[in-house]
Amino acid sequence: MVGKDKVDVVVVGAGIAGLTAAWEINRHNHNFVVLEARDQVGGRIQSVTTELGVTVDLGAQWICSHHQRMHAYAKQFGLKTAPTYRSGRTIYHLNGKPKITLKEIPPLSFKAVVDLIQAKNKIDQWVGRLPQEEPWNSALAHNLDQFTIDRWTEEALLTQSARNFYRLWAEAMACVDLDEISLLDMLWCIKTAGSLENVLHGEEEWFIDGAHSIPRRMAERLGEKVKLNTPVKRIVVNTDGADNTGVWKTKHVIVAVPLILADRIGYDPPLLASRAQLTQRLPQSIVIKFNVIYEKPFWRAEGLNGISYYDQGLIRYTIDSTPPDTKIGILTAFSGGKFGRKLSAMDLVARRNKVINDLVELFSPQARTHLAIYGKIG
Ligand SMILES: Cc1cc2nc3c(=O)[nH]c(=O)nc-3n(C[C@H](O)[C@H](O)[C@H](O)COP(=O)(O)OP(=O)(O)OC[C@H]3O[C@@H](n4cnc5c(N)ncnc54)[C@H](O)[C@@H]3O)c2cc1C
C-alpha cells in the first residue's frame, strides 16, 4: 500500500457513519479512501423501489428534529421528507384486548398511568444528571449499571400492566431483550437524543425517495474514493508489506462498522483486552421490519392513524408509511429482540403469514388483502 494506494485516512465501512466521516475529511481536503465490504453503500440504510412504483425502506427510515445533521444533508441534496401520519386513533392491544384511543397515553388503569408517569419522571431526572461525555465515569454510573432494564422495570414500576407496557415500548426502542442491556446504556441513548420526549416522538418524518438517497448521494459525490466489494480483513501497524496488492498505507484508520463486525477484523498489534472483550460480549440488536402494501390505507377510513402496539404478537409495533399523493397504503410492522429471533427462525411463508395474521388481529380482516410485502432481517 504505497504509491497510488497511500492516503491520509482509510475509512472502513460505507454506512452512514463511514460516509459522514469521509464527507468531513473530504471537506477538509485530506486524502482518503472508503473501503466497503458489500456491493453497495448505505449499510443498514437500504431502500427498494417496488414494482408498484413506490420506494420503501427496509432499514432506517425516520428522522426527527434532533437529527440536525441529517436535516442538513437532506437540505443540501434537495431531498423531500413526509411527516409521519398521526391523525386519528392509536391501537393498544394489551393483555389480550384491543383498545383504541385518541390519546398518546396508553389506555391503562389510573394507577398504571401514574406508575408510568413516575417512571418517566425518574428517567428524566437521571438523564438530566448524566453527562453527555463518558457517562460510564459519572458518579451515577456504578449504580445504574447494576440494573438491566428488565430488572429496573420489575423493581421501579409497581403495577403489572405498567410494567408490561413499559417493556413493550422499551423493547421496540432498544431492539434487544431487556435483560441484555443496562439501565445506564438506555439512559445514555436517551441523553444523546436530547430527552425521552425526543425518543418517544422519534419517528417524525421520513424521506419520500427512501433514506438511502442520503448515502447514495454522498457516495456519488465522493466518487472513486469509495471502493465497493473491498472488505477490510486486517489492520497492521508499521507493516512492511506495503507493495502487496489490496494493501493501503495510511496514517489513520476510522473503523465505522458495527462492533460485532469490527471484532472480525484482525489487528496487529491486538487491540486492548478490554476493547476485545467489549466487542465479543456486546449483544447484537435484532430488528425486523415489514412494509405491507395495500390498495388503500383502509385504517385511515376507520379513523385510525396506523400506529399500534401489540404485547402478545411477534409484530410488536406498527406505523403508517403511506407516501403522500398515492392511492396505496403502507403499514410498516416491527419485530425485535426475542420476538424478532422467533420470526426470523420461521421459513419465509410462515413468517409472512404470521406478520399478516398479527396485522389482522390488530386492525381488521382487511389487513389480509395486501398487494405486496417487503421485509428484511437486520
Ligand atoms: C430495520 C432497521 C430500521 C432502523 N430504523 C431506523 C430509523 O428509522 N431511524 C434511525 O435513525 N435509525 C434506524 N435504524 C438504525 C440505523 O440504521 C443505524 O443506526 C445506522 O444505519 C448505522 O449506520 P453505521 O454506518 O454506523 O453502520 P452500518 O449501517 O451497519 O454500516 C456499516 C458498513 O460497514 C460495512 N462493513 C462491515 N464490516 C466491514 C469490513 N470488515 N470491511 C469493509 N466494510 C465493512 C458494512 O457492509 C456496512 O455497509 C434502523 C436499523 C434497522 C436495522
The ligand as a MOL file (V3000), in Angstrom:
LIG
                    3D

  0  0  0     0  0            999 V3000
M  V30 BEGIN CTAB
M  V30 COUNTS 53 58 0 0 0
M  V30 BEGIN ATOM
M  V30 1 C -34.6150 -2.3750 10.3140 0
M  V30 2 C -33.9160 -1.1550 10.8620 0
M  V30 3 C -34.6150 0.0240 10.9990 0
M  V30 4 C -33.9830 1.1760 11.5040 0
M  V30 5 N -34.6980 2.3340 11.5650 0
M  V30 6 C -34.0720 3.4770 11.9250 0
M  V30 7 C -34.7510 4.7290 11.8190 0
M  V30 8 O -35.9160 4.7810 11.4030 0
M  V30 9 N -34.0890 5.8460 12.1840 0
M  V30 10 C -32.7820 5.7990 12.6280 0
M  V30 11 O -32.2280 6.8590 12.9600 0
M  V30 12 N -32.1100 4.6200 12.7180 0
M  V30 13 C -32.7180 3.4820 12.3630 0
M  V30 14 N -32.0360 2.2940 12.3800 0
M  V30 15 C -30.6350 2.3050 12.8370 0
M  V30 16 C -29.7050 2.7780 11.6910 0
M  V30 17 O -29.9390 2.0150 10.5400 0
M  V30 18 C -28.2620 2.5920 12.1150 0
M  V30 19 O -28.0240 3.2300 13.3410 0
M  V30 20 C -27.2950 3.1940 11.0910 0
M  V30 21 O -27.6730 2.9240 9.7630 0
M  V30 22 C -25.9200 2.6220 11.4100 0
M  V30 23 O -25.0070 3.1650 10.4850 0
M  V30 24 P -23.4600 2.7830 10.5610 0
M  V30 25 O -22.7960 3.4640 9.4320 0
M  V30 26 O -22.9620 3.0340 11.9180 0
M  V30 27 O -23.4110 1.1880 10.3870 0
M  V30 28 P -23.8980 0.2760 9.1790 0
M  V30 29 O -25.0790 0.8760 8.5110 0
M  V30 30 O -24.0210 -1.0880 9.7260 0
M  V30 31 O -22.6920 0.3530 8.1500 0
M  V30 32 C -21.5240 -0.3790 8.3220 0
M  V30 33 C -20.9470 -0.6710 6.9430 0
M  V30 34 O -19.6800 -1.3000 7.1240 0
M  V30 35 C -19.5620 -2.3580 6.2160 0
M  V30 36 N -18.5760 -3.2830 6.7410 0
M  V30 37 C -18.6880 -4.1390 7.8040 0
M  V30 38 N -17.5260 -4.7960 8.0410 0
M  V30 39 C -16.6570 -4.3480 7.0940 0
M  V30 40 C -15.2970 -4.6440 6.7880 0
M  V30 41 N -14.5740 -5.5250 7.5170 0
M  V30 42 N -14.6990 -4.0050 5.7340 0
M  V30 43 C -15.4030 -3.0930 5.0000 0
M  V30 44 N -16.6970 -2.7930 5.2270 0
M  V30 45 C -17.3060 -3.4020 6.2670 0
M  V30 46 C -20.9580 -2.9240 6.1030 0
M  V30 47 O -21.1320 -3.6820 4.9240 0
M  V30 48 C -21.8040 -1.6430 6.1410 0
M  V30 49 O -22.0190 -1.1370 4.8400 0
M  V30 50 C -32.6300 1.1280 11.9030 0
M  V30 51 C -31.9270 -0.0750 11.7870 0
M  V30 52 C -32.5480 -1.1980 11.2560 0
M  V30 53 C -31.7560 -2.4720 11.1090 0
M  V30 END ATOM
M  V30 BEGIN BOND
M  V30 1 1 1 2
M  V30 2 1 2 3
M  V30 3 2 2 52
M  V30 4 2 3 4
M  V30 5 1 4 5
M  V30 6 1 4 50
M  V30 7 2 5 6
M  V30 8 1 6 7
M  V30 9 1 6 13
M  V30 10 2 7 8
M  V30 11 1 7 9
M  V30 12 1 9 10
M  V30 13 2 10 11
M  V30 14 1 10 12
M  V30 15 2 12 13
M  V30 16 1 13 14
M  V30 17 1 14 15
M  V30 18 1 14 50
M  V30 19 1 15 16
M  V30 20 1 16 17
M  V30 21 1 16 18
M  V30 22 1 18 19
M  V30 23 1 18 20
M  V30 24 1 20 21
M  V30 25 1 20 22
M  V30 26 1 22 23
M  V30 27 1 23 24
M  V30 28 2 24 25
M  V30 29 1 24 26
M  V30 30 1 24 27
M  V30 31 1 27 28
M  V30 32 2 28 29
M  V30 33 1 28 30
M  V30 34 1 28 31
M  V30 35 1 31 32
M  V30 36 1 32 33
M  V30 37 1 33 34
M  V30 38 1 33 48
M  V30 39 1 34 35
M  V30 40 1 35 36
M  V30 41 1 35 46
M  V30 42 1 36 37
M  V30 43 1 36 45
M  V30 44 2 37 38
M  V30 45 1 38 39
M  V30 46 1 39 40
M  V30 47 2 39 45
M  V30 48 1 40 41
M  V30 49 2 40 42
M  V30 50 1 42 43
M  V30 51 2 43 44
M  V30 52 1 44 45
M  V30 53 1 46 47
M  V30 54 1 46 48
M  V30 55 1 48 49
M  V30 56 2 50 51
M  V30 57 1 51 52
M  V30 58 1 52 53
M  V30 END BOND
M  V30 END CTAB
M  END
